Amino acid sequence: MSTSKEKRICPVVSREISSAECGESRHSLYACPEECPFNPYSADNYDRLLDLTDKVDALQSKWLCTQTEEHQRTREEVQRLGPDATREEIGMIVFDTLHFRRDSEGLTMIQRWEKQGFPGLKNDQRFFVKARASIRLGFLEVHQVIDDREVIAVDLLEPGSPEVRVVDRALASRGVRFGTWLTWTYDMPHFRRTHGVTCQVDSIRELSPLEVLEITLSHLGCPPGEPERTRWMAKRYLDVLESLSAIGKVRQLDAIIGRPGMAGHRPLSPVDPKLEALVAPRLREDPIRLEVQTQRRELAVEDGSDVDLAVRMSLVRSWLNESIPALGGKTPREAARDPELRPMLVHLVKDQVRSFDEANLRAGTTGDMNWALRDLSLDELIFPAPPWREAPDRR
């Protein structure tokens, strides 16, 4: 590989090309491999891609200011938010204006910009704008955390779709197996990216994360069909995140202390009506029960092992043999042999793995429970455990 700043060997055309030809041809004319060090869309050039993103965002804002009518409408919407408007609220108005609001010709602002030829933009910037124009809502279920910037996931809003690489440092720092994240996504040449604020959505007892999301959207009045659904989400996305975030708070306040018929059986705390209105009634059913644990467990703690990890391993072993109401009173081991119970078992095991990985992340441990999945013959759920990462609240 030539070290000259003016000339470089291009693996696509198998000859030496100038830096200018490289800059004006990559991905628009040449299908650049990710391994090329001059490829701004490779995972190894992640920081360079972030810089490109910031530059494109600034150019978009500058161009929007030249579109008098739309700029004025956007300013008025921002002003209606009031002086306490957050950066996220302002950003979502601009996001909706650029990507989803259409003019009399049926064009979005980005499409109108492209029709004008993206004046003043370089090739990398033009390619990025066009790639991000395909942005859509995603609900990513993480299968594997590769490193500090990359995960492998499936989009639950695209049933039957294959796994995708997602390169996003924030997601990789918090991702765990079977954690599910609501976000906006778009495809780059070699992987998928996320945009804006993300929100983790957990299961609630027998309800999967996707069911929790759908119940929440219905509660908030989201249209069921496209394209109305996507446009509604572009306008109400932050309301959806607020509602999803409120679920855990409301369920904690709804928590029941003790068992029915016992002294002290009562809700933990009253719920604020404003907070209560955010959560669908169905998601408040079967409140959490806080009980004093009196049963002693014998732990097999090996020399030098982490006590917290040993406790969690012991709980997993016990869970495999516990009678589970959601499994018709059968144990996970018994349910593994019953085809009718297998879907619910998969749901419950995913929740167990997610919780186990989250505890690892908080505690700074790297234990794995794939042995339990093998024991249940759930090989399709076996993915490598996440690498060690510093807990988010310690960074």
C-alpha positions in Angstrom: 0.0 0.0 0.0 1.5 3.3 -1.0 2.1 5.8 1.8 1.9 8.8 -0.6 -0.8 11.3 0.3 -1.4 12.0 -3.4 -1.5 8.4 -4.8 -2.9 5.2 -3.3 -3.5 1.7 -4.6 -7.2 1.1 -5.1 -8.3 -2.5 -4.5 -11.4 -2.1 -6.6 -9.7 -1.0 -9.9 -6.4 -2.6 -9.0 -4.3 0.4 -9.9 -2.9 3.5 -8.4 -5.3 6.4 -8.1 -5.2 9.9 -6.9 -6.6 11.0 -3.5 -9.1 13.1 -5.5 -10.3 10.2 -7.6 -10.6 8.1 -4.4 -12.6 10.8 -2.6 -15.0 11.4 -5.5 -15.5 7.8 -6.5 -15.8 5.7 -3.3 -19.1 4.1 -2.8 -20.7 6.2 -5.5 -18.7 4.7 -8.4 -16.5 2.1 -6.7 -17.8 -0.5 -4.3 -15.1 -0.1 -1.7 -14.2 -3.0 0.5 -14.4 -2.4 4.3 -10.7 -3.3 4.6 -9.5 -0.3 2.6 -7.9 2.2 5.1 -9.3 5.1 3.1 -12.9 3.9 3.4 -14.8 6.3 5.8 -17.6 3.8 6.2 -15.6 1.0 7.8 -15.8 0.1 11.5 -12.1 0.8 11.9 -12.7 4.4 10.8 -15.6 4.8 13.3 -14.3 8.2 14.6 -14.0 9.4 11.1 -17.6 8.4 10.4 -18.7 10.4 13.5 -16.9 13.5 12.2 -18.6 13.0 8.8 -22.0 12.7 10.6 -21.4 16.0 12.5 -20.4 17.8 9.3 -23.5 16.5 7.4 -25.8 17.5 10.3 -24.3 21.1 10.1 -24.7 21.2 6.4 -28.3 20.0 6.6 -29.1 22.8 9.1 -27.4 25.4 6.9 -29.4 24.3 3.9 -32.7 24.2 5.8 -32.1 27.9 6.6 -32.1 28.6 2.9 -35.6 27.1 2.5 -37.6 30.1 3.7 -41.0 28.5 4.0 -39.9 25.3 5.7 -37.4 27.1 7.9 -40.0 29.5 9.2 -42.5 26.7 9.9 -39.8 24.8 11.8 -38.9 27.9 13.8 -42.5 28.3 14.8 -42.8 24.7 15.9 -39.7 25.0 18.0 -40.9 28.3 19.6 -44.2 26.6 20.5 -42.2 24.2 22.7 -41.3 27.1 25.0 -38.1 28.2 26.6 -37.5 24.9 28.4 -37.5 22.8 25.2 -34.8 20.1 25.3 -32.2 19.4 22.7 -34.0 16.1 21.9 -37.4 17.8 21.4 -35.9 20.4 19.0 -33.9 17.7 17.2 -37.0 15.6 16.6 -38.8 18.5 15.0 -35.9 19.0 12.6 -35.7 15.3 12.0 -39.4 15.1 11.0 -39.1 18.2 8.8 -36.1 16.7 6.9 -37.1 13.1 6.5 -40.9 12.7 6.7 -42.7 16.0 5.9 -43.6 16.1 2.2 -44.3 19.0 -0.1 -46.9 19.3 -2.9 -44.8 17.2 -5.2 -44.6 14.4 -2.5 -40.9 15.0 -1.8 -39.3 15.2 1.6 -36.8 18.0 2.3 -33.9 15.5 1.8 -35.3 14.4 -1.6 -35.8 18.1 -2.6 -32.1 18.7 -1.6 -31.0 15.7 -3.7 -33.1 17.0 -6.7 -31.1 20.2 -6.5 -27.9 18.2 -6.7 -26.8 18.6 -3.1 -25.0 21.9 -3.9 -21.7 22.4 -2.1 -21.5 18.8 -0.8 -18.6 16.5 -1.5 -19.0 12.9 -2.6 -18.7 11.4 0.9 -21.3 13.8 2.2 -23.7 13.3 -0.7 -23.5 9.5 -0.2 -24.1 9.8 3.6 -27.2 12.0 3.1 -28.7 9.6 0.6 -27.9 6.6 2.8 -29.5 8.2 5.9 -32.5 9.2 3.9 -33.7 5.6 4.2 -33.9 5.9 7.9 -36.6 3.9 9.6 -37.8 2.8 13.0 -35.9 -0.2 14.4 -36.4 -2.6 17.3 -33.1 -4.3 17.7 -32.7 -7.5 19.7 -29.0 -7.9 20.4 -27.6 -11.4 19.9 -23.9 -10.8 20.4 -21.7 -7.9 21.6 -18.5 -8.0 19.5 -16.5 -5.3 21.1 -16.8 -1.7 22.4 -18.4 -0.4 19.2 -20.1 -3.4 17.4 -23.1 -5.7 18.1 -24.9 -8.4 16.1 -28.7 -8.0 16.2 -32.0 -8.7 14.5 -34.7 -6.1 13.8 -37.9 -7.4 15.4 -39.9 -5.0 13.2 -38.6 -7.0 10.2 -39.8 -10.5 10.9 -37.6 -13.2 9.2 -34.8 -10.7 8.4 -31.2 -11.9 8.9 -28.9 -10.7 11.6 -27.2 -7.4 11.0 -24.0 -5.7 12.2 -24.7 -2.6 14.1 -21.8 -0.3 14.7 -22.7 2.1 17.5 -20.4 2.8 20.5 -23.2 3.8 22.8 -25.3 0.7 22.1 -22.2 -1.6 22.3 -21.4 -0.2 25.7 -24.8 -1.1 27.2 -25.9 -4.0 25.0 -26.5 -7.5 26.4 -27.8 -10.7 24.8 -31.5 -10.4 24.1 -31.6 -6.8 25.2 -34.1 -5.0 22.9 -33.7 -1.3 21.9 -36.1 1.0 20.2 -34.2 3.4 17.9 -34.0 4.9 14.4 -31.8 3.0 12.0 -30.2 3.3 8.6 -27.9 1.2 6.5 -24.3 2.1 5.7 -22.4 0.0 3.1 -21.0 -2.5 5.6 -23.2 -2.2 8.7 -26.2 -0.5 10.2 -26.2 2.7 12.3 -28.5 4.1 14.8 -29.7 7.7 15.1 -30.9 9.8 18.0 -32.1 8.6 21.4 -32.5 4.9 22.0 -34.6 3.2 24.7 -34.3 -0.3 26.1 -37.6 -2.2 26.3 -37.8 -5.2 28.6 -40.4 -8.0 28.8 -43.1 -8.0 31.5 -43.7 -11.5 32.8 -45.3 -13.4 29.8 -45.3 -10.3 27.5 -42.3 -10.1 25.2 -40.6 -6.7 24.6 -42.3 -6.5 21.2 -45.7 -7.0 22.8 -44.9 -4.4 25.4 -44.0 -1.9 22.6 -47.2 -2.7 20.6 -49.4 -2.3 23.7 -47.7 1.0 24.5 -48.1 2.3 20.9 -51.8 1.4 20.9 -52.3 3.1 24.3 -50.8 6.3 22.9 -53.0 6.2 19.7 -50.4 5.2 17.2 -51.9 4.2 13.8 -51.5 0.5 13.0 -50.6 0.8 9.3 -48.0 2.4 7.2 -47.1 5.1 6.2 -49.2 6.8 8.9 -47.4 4.8 11.7 -43.9 6.0 10.7 -45.0 9.6 10.4 -46.8 9.4 13.8 -43.6 8.0 15.3 -41.5 10.7 13.9 -43.7 13.3 15.6 -44.4 11.4 18.9 -41.2 9.4 19.3 -40.2 11.2 22.5 -43.7 10.6 24.0 -43.2 6.9 23.2 -39.9 6.9 25.0 -41.4 8.7 28.0 -44.2 6.1 28.2 -41.8 3.2 27.9 -39.6 4.6 30.6 -42.6 5.1 32.9 -43.5 1.4 32.9 -40.8 0.4 35.3 -41.4 3.3 37.6 -45.2 2.6 37.8 -44.7 -1.1 38.3 -42.3 -0.4 41.1 -44.8 1.9 42.8 -47.5 -0.7 42.2 -45.3 -3.3 43.9 -47.0 -5.3 46.6 -45.3 -6.0 49.9 -46.0 -9.5 51.3 -48.5 -12.1 50.3 -52.3 -11.8 50.0 -53.9 -12.3 53.4 -50.7 -11.5 55.3 -50.1 -8.5 57.5 -48.4 -5.7 55.5 -50.0 -6.7 52.2 -50.3 -3.3 50.5 -49.1 -1.3 47.4 -45.6 0.1 48.0 -46.6 3.7 47.1 -49.4 5.6 45.4 -48.8 6.5 41.7 -48.8 10.1 40.4 -51.9 10.4 38.0 -49.7 12.0 35.3 -47.2 9.1 35.4 -50.1 6.7 35.6 -51.7 8.0 32.4 -48.5 7.2 30.4 -48.8 3.4 31.0 -51.3 1.1 29.4 -53.4 -0.6 32.1 -52.5 -4.1 30.8 -48.8 -3.4 31.6 -49.7 -2.8 35.2 -51.3 -6.2 35.7 -49.7 -8.8 38.0 -47.8 -6.2 40.2 -44.4 -7.1 41.5 -44.5 -8.8 44.9 -41.7 -8.0 47.4 -41.3 -10.9 49.8 -38.7 -11.6 52.4 -36.5 -14.5 51.3 -36.1 -16.9 54.1 -35.0 -20.0 52.2 -31.3 -20.8 52.5 -29.3 -21.9 49.4 -26.2 -24.0 49.4 -23.7 -22.3 47.1 -20.9 -24.1 45.3 -18.3 -21.3 45.5 -15.0 -22.3 43.9 -11.7 -20.9 45.2 -11.1 -17.4 43.8 -14.6 -17.1 42.2 -16.8 -14.0 42.6 -19.4 -14.5 45.3 -22.0 -12.4 43.4 -21.5 -14.5 40.3 -21.7 -17.7 42.3 -25.0 -16.6 43.8 -26.4 -15.9 40.3 -25.2 -19.3 39.0 -26.9 -21.0 41.9 -30.1 -19.2 41.2 -30.0 -20.3 37.5 -29.5 -23.9 38.6 -32.5 -23.7 41.0 -34.6 -22.0 38.3 -34.2 -24.9 35.9 -36.0 -27.1 38.4 -38.7 -24.7 39.7 -42.4 -24.9 38.8 -43.1 -21.9 36.6 -46.8 -20.7 36.3 -46.2 -19.4 32.7 -45.1 -23.0 31.8 -48.3 -24.5 33.1 -46.6 -25.4 36.4 -43.8 -27.3 34.7 -40.1 -26.7 35.3 -38.0 -25.4 32.5 -36.4 -28.8 32.1 -39.8 -30.4 31.7 -41.0 -27.7 29.3 -38.0 -28.2 27.1 -39.4 -31.6 26.2 -42.9 -30.2 25.4 -43.1 -28.6 21.9 -46.2 -26.6 22.9 -44.4 -25.0 25.8 -41.2 -24.3 23.8 -42.1 -20.7 22.6 -42.9 -19.6 26.1 -39.7 -21.3 27.4 -37.7 -19.4 24.8 -39.2 -16.1 25.9 -38.4 -16.8 29.6 -34.9 -18.0 28.9 -34.1 -14.9 26.8 -35.2 -12.9 29.8 -33.0 -14.9 32.1 -29.9 -14.5 29.8 -30.6 -10.7 29.5 -30.8 -10.3 33.3 -27.7 -12.4 33.8 -25.7 -10.3 31.3 -26.9 -7.1 32.8 -25.8 -8.3 36.3 -22.4 -9.1 34.8 -22.1 -5.6 33.3 -23.1 -4.0 36.7 -20.7 -6.2 38.7 -17.8 -6.2 36.3 -18.0 -10.0 35.9 -17.9 -12.2 32.8 -19.7 -15.3 33.8 -21.9 -17.2 31.3 -25.0 -19.3 31.5 -24.8 -21.0 28.1 -24.5 -24.3 29.9 -28.1 -23.9 31.0 -29.2 -23.3 27.4 -27.4 -26.5 26.3 -29.1 -28.3 29.2 -32.5 -27.2 27.8 -31.5 -28.0 24.2 -32.0 -24.3 23.2 -29.0 -24.2 20.9 -30.6 -21.5 18.8 -30.2 -19.1 21.7 -26.5 -19.8 22.3 -24.3 -16.8 21.5 -20.9 -15.9 22.9 -21.2 -13.9 26.2 -20.4 -10.2 26.0 -16.7 -9.2 26.6 -15.9 -7.4 29.8 -16.9 -3.8 29.7 -16.8 -1.1 32.4 -20.3 -0.5 33.8 -22.0 2.6 32.2 -22.5 4.3 35.6 -18.8 4.1 36.3 -17.5 5.7 33.1 
